[in-house]
Amino acid sequence: MTTPAEPDLQGEGHSPAMIRADLLAAIFFIVLATAMLYGSWTMDRLEARRIHSFTVPGLVPGLLSAALLICGVVLAVRSLRLPAPGGWTDLGAAITSGAAGRAGIVLVLCLAYTLGLVGLLPFWLATGLFVFAFILVFETWLAEPRRSLLQSLPWAFGLAVATGAIVTLVFERAFLVRLP
């Protein structure tokens, strides 16, 4: 048993798949933080306008990316020090599971909404279509037990109209945000 001051090098309580997932996440965070750090370093410093060095535009992103880089390195070192026999196999099984597939579909729907619909259509319509598609996909296709399309259509349509209208009104009237 380890004391709180000692690192847990036996991997007790850590699944091998999660240790390998931590390693992949650490690599992603290191790459992202490095790109952010480079971008903040090369950002205009505005010396010509006599801007103080502590108020330059790249300072906060640079500090945040440095913190993310440190966290990524710590996570990578930790995941490399923990033994993970069969970790890659277990991670592969987790990635191909039904839950991971549903998370992937959520990601696809969200990207289609943010990158495709918003800006192309009025915000209320884009939001309504997203909610409509989300409900139909998760109630008629991915649910256990599945609901029939005829049962889900009125529910999805009603929620889509209400969500599109309410979100648009709240942002435009209450928060005074101009939506695309």
N, C-alpha and C positions, 0 to 999 in steps of 0.2 A: 504494500500500500504506500502511496506517496503522500507527502505532506504538502500543504498549500504552497510552500516555497519551491518545491521540486516539480519539474515538468513531468508530465505523464508520458513517458517514452514507450510504455508497453501498449498504448492504444486502448486501454481499458475504457469501455463506454463509447468508443468510436468505431463505427463500422468501416471496413476497408473501402467500401464504395464512397463513403463521405470523405475519407482522407484523400482519395484520388480526385473527388469533385472539388475539394478545397485547393488542391494543387492546380487544377485547371482554372478555377476562379482566381487564384493568385496570379497566374500567368496573364490572364485577361486584365486584371487590375494593374499589374506592372506595366503592361503595354499601353493601356489607357492613360495611366498617370504620366508615363514618359511623354506621350504625345501631347497631353495637356501642359506639362511642364515646358516642353519645347515651344508650344504655341504662346504660352504666357511670357516666356523669355523673349521671343521675337516680336511681341506686340509693341506698337509704338510707345515710346516713353514720354513724348510730348515735352522734351527739353526746350524746344524753340518757344514754347508758350510759358516757360518758367514754372512748370508744374513741379511741386515738391516730390521727391523720390518716393515718399511713403504714400502718395495718392495716385500713383501711376495705374492705368487700367489693368495691367497684368499682375498686380501684387496679390490680390485675393485669390484669383484662379491659380497662381503659382504656389501659394501657401497650401491651398486645398489639394493641389496635385502632389505636392511634396508629402503631405500627410497620407494621401491615398497610396503613394509609392511605398512609404514606410510600412503601412498596413499590409500591402501586397507582399512585400519582402518577408515580413514576419509570418504571414500565413503560409508562404511557400516554404520557409525554413521549417516551420512546425510540421507541415504535411510531409516534407521529405524525411524528417527525423522519426516519424511514427511508422511502425511496420504496418504493411497493408497487404497481407497475402491474399491473392485473388481479387484485389481491389478493382483492377481494370475490368475484369469479367463481371463483377457485381455492378459496377457503374454502368457498363453497357446494357445489362439487363434492366437497370432502373431507368435508363434513358429511353429504352424501347417499350416501357410499360404503358398501360392505358392512361395513367395519371399524367405521365410526361406528354403523351399525345394530346390530351385535353389542354395542358398548359401551352403546348405549341399552337393549338388552334386559337386559344385566347390571344397569343402573341400575333398571329396572322391577322385576326380580326381587328386588334388594336392598331396594328401598322396600317392596315387598309383604311381604317378610319382616319388616323392622323396624317398619313402621307398621301392618301388618295381622295378621301371624301371632303375633309375640311379644306376649305379654300376653293375647291372645285364647285361645290354646292353651297347654298346658304347653310349657316351653322345649324339651324333648327332642323333642317331636312337631313343633313349629314348625321346628326345625333340621333334622330328618329330612325334612320335606316340602320345605324349601328346597333341600337337597342333591339330593333325588330329582328335583324339577322342573328344577333347573339342569343336571343330567347329561342328562336326557331332551331338553331343549331344545337343548343344544349338541352332542349326539351324533346325534340323529335328525332334527333340523330344520335346524340351522345348520352342521353339519360338512360338509367336502368331503374325501373321499366320505362320504355319509351312511351310518350304520349302521341296520340294521333295528330296529324297536321290540322285537321278540322277543329280539334280541341285547342290547339295552341295558337291558331291564327288570330282569333278575336283578342285573346289575352296579350299576345305580342303586339298587335296593332294598337290596342288601347294604351299599353305602357309606352310604346314608342312615341305616340302622339303626345301623351302627358309629359314624358321626360323631355322631349324636344322643346315643348312649349315652356315648361317650368324652368329648365336650365337656362334657356335663352332669356326669359324674363328676369330671372334672378340676377344673372350676370349683367344684363343691360340696364335694368332699373335699380337694383339694390347696390351692386358693386360698381356701376357706371363704367363697365368694360365694353368697348366696342368690339364685337365679335366679327370674325371673317364672314 
